[in-house]
Amino acid sequence: MPAADREQRRDRDRAKARAMPTVQPVDRPRRERVVDAELVDPAPRGGLLEVFSMGYLLRLIVKRELAKMYAASVLGLLWSYIQPATRFVVYFFVFGVVMQRQDLQNYAVHLFCGMVFISYFTESWGGGTRSIRANKQLVMKMRVPREIFPVSMLIVAFYHTGPQLLLLTAICLFIGWHLTWSAVLAGLLGVAILVLFSMAMGLLFAALNVYAQDTQNVVATFGQFLHFMVPMIYPFSLIADLGRDHPIVYELYLANPLSEAVMLMQKLFWAPLADHPSDVAANFPPDLWERGLIMLGVCAGLVLIAQRIFRRLEARIPELLL
């Protein structure tokens, strides 16, 4: 570079330096800021209580899940009714027509009542299992209780099964539904068992699926057989007959919370449609109420156990999602 150009450049730098404001040094002693507090883990530890206190965020996640499910879908939410309706038609034809299950009064209601609530459980269980992996970006970037993702799937599942429940109610009213207080209480007890059991399974398997992604395939496989593990396609009287010779099988069958929940819901929807209460009495265990109340306590305990296991496993969730 020629000497003249270098001199001009120095002059421009000096002029720029003179134009910049200067700060006079302060001759005061520097003060150090010291925070006298313990280090706090930024991950929330409130568990389910914190989840239900964050109603606004829970609604946002539910809306996000629904929008993600039906993005670029022509029929959208209708798929939630087409698939169960197709399954109902197939089951009714095979078991109600071909295998002559018409000896059971209002067999269609008996079948559909079980399908609605098993569909709710399978969707909430499967969706809850996949929920943390499916929302790993939010898990990594936001301070939220991680239980909020499997819990949100309980609400998403209700969006899909709620209208089916309304359809079931309309059908029962058309046939001649006459409610009693005991039927309503049975229905409330069945819903409570179903929701608590769904929550416990969603929490537990959501954490396990982060450690081993094969968990969601195991859940999907079991979901295909749940329709045969409750008195839906067949009446409970067949299980009662089996229990006379095989009492252990009988007890194991009734130890399934879904069996208790489905029979309690049938007490609400299907049993009041019978001509006489004695016509359907054989299709319920004589101690259904006692077993239902015990199962409600068991499911509440399962939620607490699942919450503790989830809390133990969640420490490594961000690391495993990387």
Disulfide bonds with the S-S distance in Angstrom:
none
